[in-house]
Amino acid sequence: MSTLLVLALTSLVTLQSPSSPAPDAQPDAKYYFLVGRYLEGAGKVDDAVAAFKKAIELEPASAEPRAELAGLYARQEKAREALDAAEDALKVFPRNPEANRILGTVLAALAEQRQPGRPGDDASQYAKRAMAALEIARGDGSGDLNIDLSLARLYLDADRYADAIPLMRRIVLEQPQYGEGWLLLAEAQEGSGAPDTAIETLRQLLAEQPQFLRARVQIAETYDRQHQFAKAAEAWAAAQALNPTNTEIAARRASSLMSAERPADALPILRDALKQAPNDVRLTFMLAQAQRDSGDLDGADASARALHDARPHDVRFA
């Protein structure tokens, strides 16, 4: 070890301790813990692992160096090693916040990927285990917002919408510029049976971020699910203004207009969309429906014939 590194490590120990150790003192677990952190920061990952393992050896009753080792493995994207180290720390102290944070975060990522982190693991249990770990790591709820975000996502996936709401409220309160947080909060509110509150949340977001396409889409979808089709059509129009070449948005807007019993208003939207995607069967089928419902029976017949000619063996267009 270089003289410079020795001096740096000595400084670290001095900063963390009430008094410096005697020059001939034997390094203890705390020393190796700090060495491990320093070495990881210096990019010497293997040496950092060795330092944390030495700290574990010197203080086997402490969960801290095990949790720090788990965090190092997680930062290196070594899921298996991170799980092993975190679980080892929790055997020593089951409510260790850092070990639970690492365990929950890694399990949540693996649950989203639907793949086991270790041979023989049941990945279907990862989400449940991740929630339990992150609930412990969260403590009194005044700490890391990333824990709240990970836990809220897990709650939403488990249809525990009411549990996700206070976590997402805290996130948007502390990070109001984080648009994704507002979308998740609105999703939780709608899922918990408060669609009007969800719509108001999305309106607040769009007042600050009017160019946020995903928010435009989500509010339109929310109106559609509430059968407020006229408002949905207006929301889809605002989304289409942001992305005029997206034929899926055009189709959704036309569908809302037709559900609002305004098929004539859907016709120009569908015709414009078909100019961009002339062979789109869905758009052509919707055009035929809109023509029929608006009284243009000849046009509907022509569109239906075009569909039959394009798909002669499709019974839907026979």
C-alpha positions in Angstrom: 0.0 0.0 0.0 1.4 3.4 -1.0 2.3 6.1 1.6 -0.4 8.3 0.1 -3.1 5.7 0.6 -1.9 5.1 4.1 -2.2 8.8 4.9 -5.6 9.0 3.3 -6.9 6.0 5.3 -5.4 7.4 8.5 -7.3 10.6 7.8 -10.5 8.7 7.3 -10.1 6.9 10.6 -9.3 10.2 12.3 -12.4 11.9 11.0 -14.6 9.0 12.1 -13.1 8.4 15.6 -13.1 10.6 18.7 -9.3 10.1 18.9 -6.7 8.7 16.6 -5.5 5.2 17.3 -2.0 4.7 18.6 0.6 4.3 15.8 1.2 0.7 16.8 -2.5 -0.2 17.3 -3.8 -3.2 15.4 -6.4 -2.3 12.7 -9.9 -3.1 13.8 -13.1 -3.8 11.9 -14.0 -0.1 11.6 -10.6 0.5 10.0 -11.2 -2.1 7.3 -14.8 -0.9 6.8 -13.4 2.6 6.0 -10.7 1.1 3.9 -13.3 -0.8 1.9 -15.3 2.4 1.2 -12.2 4.2 0.2 -11.0 1.5 -2.1 -14.4 1.2 -3.8 -14.4 4.9 -4.4 -10.9 4.6 -5.9 -12.2 1.9 -8.3 -10.3 -1.0 -6.5 -13.3 -3.2 -6.2 -11.6 -6.5 -5.5 -9.5 -4.9 -2.8 -12.6 -3.3 -1.3 -14.3 -6.7 -1.2 -11.3 -8.1 0.7 -11.4 -5.2 3.1 -15.1 -5.7 3.9 -14.5 -9.4 4.4 -11.7 -8.6 6.8 -14.0 -6.3 8.7 -16.6 -9.1 8.9 -13.9 -11.5 10.1 -12.9 -9.1 12.9 -16.4 -8.2 13.9 -18.6 -11.2 13.1 -21.5 -10.0 15.3 -21.9 -6.8 13.2 -24.3 -6.5 10.3 -22.8 -3.3 9.0 -19.8 -4.6 7.0 -22.0 -7.3 5.5 -24.6 -4.7 4.4 -21.9 -2.5 3.0 -20.5 -5.5 1.0 -24.0 -6.2 -0.3 -24.2 -2.6 -1.4 -20.9 -2.9 -3.2 -22.0 -6.0 -5.1 -25.3 -4.3 -6.0 -23.5 -1.3 -7.4 -21.4 -3.7 -9.5 -24.6 -5.3 -10.7 -23.7 -8.7 -9.2 -27.2 -9.7 -8.1 -26.4 -13.1 -6.7 -23.5 -11.9 -4.5 -25.6 -8.9 -3.4 -28.5 -11.1 -2.3 -26.1 -13.5 -0.5 -24.4 -10.7 1.4 -27.6 -8.9 2.3 -29.2 -12.1 3.6 -26.0 -12.8 5.6 -26.3 -9.3 7.2 -30.0 -9.9 8.0 -29.1 -13.2 9.8 -27.1 -11.1 12.2 -29.6 -8.2 12.5 -32.9 -8.8 10.7 -33.9 -5.1 10.8 -30.7 -3.6 9.5 -31.9 -0.8 7.2 -29.1 -0.9 4.7 -29.2 -4.7 4.2 -33.0 -4.5 3.8 -32.7 -1.7 1.3 -30.2 -3.6 -0.8 -32.2 -6.9 -0.6 -35.5 -5.1 -1.5 -34.0 -3.1 -4.3 -32.3 -6.1 -5.9 -35.3 -8.3 -5.5 -37.6 -5.6 -7.0 -35.4 -5.3 -10.1 -35.3 -9.1 -10.6 -39.1 -9.3 -10.1 -39.5 -6.7 -12.8 -37.2 -8.8 -15.1 -39.0 -12.0 -14.1 -35.8 -13.9 -13.7 -34.2 -15.6 -10.7 -31.0 -14.1 -9.2 -29.8 -17.5 -8.1 -30.3 -21.0 -9.2 -33.3 -22.6 -7.4 -34.9 -19.3 -6.4 -38.6 -18.8 -6.9 -38.8 -15.5 -8.8 -42.5 -15.3 -8.2 -41.9 -14.6 -4.5 -39.4 -11.8 -5.2 -42.0 -8.9 -5.3 -43.5 -10.0 -1.9 -40.1 -10.3 -0.3 -38.9 -7.0 -1.8 -41.9 -5.2 -0.3 -41.3 -6.7 3.1 -37.6 -5.7 3.0 -38.3 -2.1 1.7 -41.0 -1.6 4.4 -38.3 -2.2 7.0 -35.7 -0.1 5.2 -38.2 2.8 5.0 -38.3 3.1 8.7 -40.3 6.2 9.7 -40.6 7.3 6.1 -38.4 10.3 6.3 -35.4 8.9 4.5 -34.4 8.0 0.9 -37.1 8.9 -1.7 -35.8 6.0 -3.9 -37.0 3.5 -1.3 -40.5 5.1 -1.5 -40.5 5.0 -5.2 -39.4 1.3 -5.4 -42.0 0.4 -2.8 -44.8 2.4 -4.5 -44.1 0.6 -7.8 -44.3 -2.7 -6.1 -47.6 -1.7 -4.4 -49.0 -0.7 -7.8 -48.0 -4.0 -9.4 -49.7 -5.8 -6.5 -52.9 -3.6 -6.8 -52.3 -2.1 -3.4 -53.2 1.3 -4.7 -54.1 2.9 -1.4 -50.7 1.9 0.1 -48.9 3.6 -2.8 -50.7 6.9 -2.5 -48.9 8.4 0.5 -45.5 7.4 -0.8 -46.1 9.0 -4.2 -47.6 12.1 -2.5 -44.3 12.5 -0.6 -42.3 12.1 -3.7 -44.2 14.8 -5.8 -44.2 17.1 -2.8 -40.4 16.9 -2.4 -39.6 16.5 -6.1 -42.5 18.4 -8.0 -40.5 18.4 -11.2 -40.5 14.6 -11.4 -43.2 14.0 -13.9 -43.1 10.2 -13.5 -44.1 10.6 -9.9 -47.3 12.5 -10.8 -48.2 9.8 -13.3 -47.8 7.0 -10.7 -49.7 9.0 -8.1 -52.6 9.4 -10.5 -52.5 5.7 -11.3 -52.7 4.9 -7.6 -55.6 7.4 -7.1 -57.6 6.0 -10.0 -56.9 2.4 -8.9 -58.1 3.2 -5.4 -61.4 4.4 -6.7 -60.8 8.1 -7.0 -60.7 8.8 -10.7 -61.7 12.5 -10.3 -58.7 13.0 -8.0 -56.5 11.3 -10.5 -57.6 13.6 -13.2 -57.0 16.6 -11.0 -53.5 15.3 -10.3 -52.8 15.0 -14.0 -54.2 18.5 -14.6 -51.8 19.9 -12.0 -48.9 18.2 -13.8 -50.0 19.4 -17.2 -50.3 23.0 -15.9 -46.6 22.8 -15.2 -45.5 20.5 -18.0 -47.9 21.0 -20.9 -45.6 19.3 -23.4 -45.5 16.0 -21.4 -47.0 13.6 -23.9 -47.4 10.7 -21.5 -49.5 12.8 -19.1 -51.7 13.8 -22.0 -52.2 10.2 -23.0 -52.8 9.1 -19.4 -55.5 11.7 -18.8 -57.2 10.8 -22.0 -57.2 7.1 -21.1 -58.6 8.0 -17.6 -61.5 9.9 -19.2 -62.1 6.9 -21.6 -62.3 4.5 -18.7 -64.8 6.8 -16.9 -66.9 6.9 -20.1 -66.4 10.6 -20.4 -65.8 10.3 -24.1 -66.2 13.9 -25.1 -63.5 15.0 -22.6 -61.4 12.0 -23.7 -61.6 13.1 -27.3 -60.4 16.6 -26.3 -57.5 15.1 -24.3 -56.5 12.9 -27.3 -56.6 16.0 -29.5 -54.1 17.7 -27.2 -51.9 14.6 -27.3 -52.1 14.4 -31.1 -51.0 18.0 -31.3 -47.8 17.0 -29.6 -47.3 14.0 -31.9 -49.3 14.5 -35.1 -47.8 11.5 -37.0 -48.8 8.9 -34.3 -51.6 6.9 -35.9 -52.3 5.1 -32.6 -53.2 8.4 -30.9 -55.3 9.3 -34.0 -57.2 6.0 -33.7 -57.8 6.5 -30.0 -59.1 10.0 -30.6 -61.4 8.8 -33.3 -62.6 6.0 -31.1 -63.5 8.4 -28.3 -65.4 10.6 -30.7 -67.4 7.6 -32.0 -68.1 6.5 -28.4 -69.4 10.1 -27.8 -71.7 9.6 -30.8 -69.8 12.0 -33.0 -68.8 9.8 -35.9 -68.8 12.6 -38.4 -66.1 14.3 -36.4 -64.0 11.1 -36.4 -64.1 10.9 -40.2 -61.4 13.5 -41.1 -59.1 12.2 -38.3 -59.3 8.6 -39.7 -58.8 9.8 -43.3 -55.7 11.8 -42.3 -54.4 8.8 -40.4 -54.9 6.5 -43.4 -52.8 8.9 -45.5 -49.9 8.0 -43.2 -50.8 4.3 -43.0 -52.9 3.4 -46.0 -52.8 -0.3 -45.4 -53.8 -0.2 -41.7 -56.8 -2.6 -41.4 -57.9 -1.2 -38.0 -58.1 2.3 -39.3 -60.0 1.3 -42.4 -62.4 -0.8 -40.3 -63.0 2.2 -38.0 -63.5 4.4 -41.1 -66.2 2.1 -42.4 -67.9 2.2 -39.0 -67.7 6.0 -38.8 -69.1 6.3 -42.3 -72.0 3.9 -41.5 -72.8 5.7 -38.2 -72.7 9.1 -39.9 -75.1 8.0 -42.7 -72.5 7.6 -45.5 -73.6 4.1 -46.5 -71.9 4.2 -49.9 -68.6 5.2 -48.3 -69.0 2.5 -45.7 -69.7 -0.1 -48.4 -66.6 1.0 -50.3 -64.4 0.8 -47.2 -65.8 -2.6 -46.4 -65.1 -3.8 -49.9 -61.6 -2.6 -49.6 -61.1 -4.5 -46.4 -62.5 -7.6 -48.0 -60.2 -7.3 -51.0 -57.2 -6.8 -48.7 -58.2 -9.7 -46.4 -60.4 -12.1 -48.5 -60.0 -14.9 -46.0 -60.8 -12.8 -42.9 -64.3 -13.7 -41.7 -64.6 -10.2 -40.0 -64.8 -8.5 -43.4 -66.8 -11.1 -45.4 
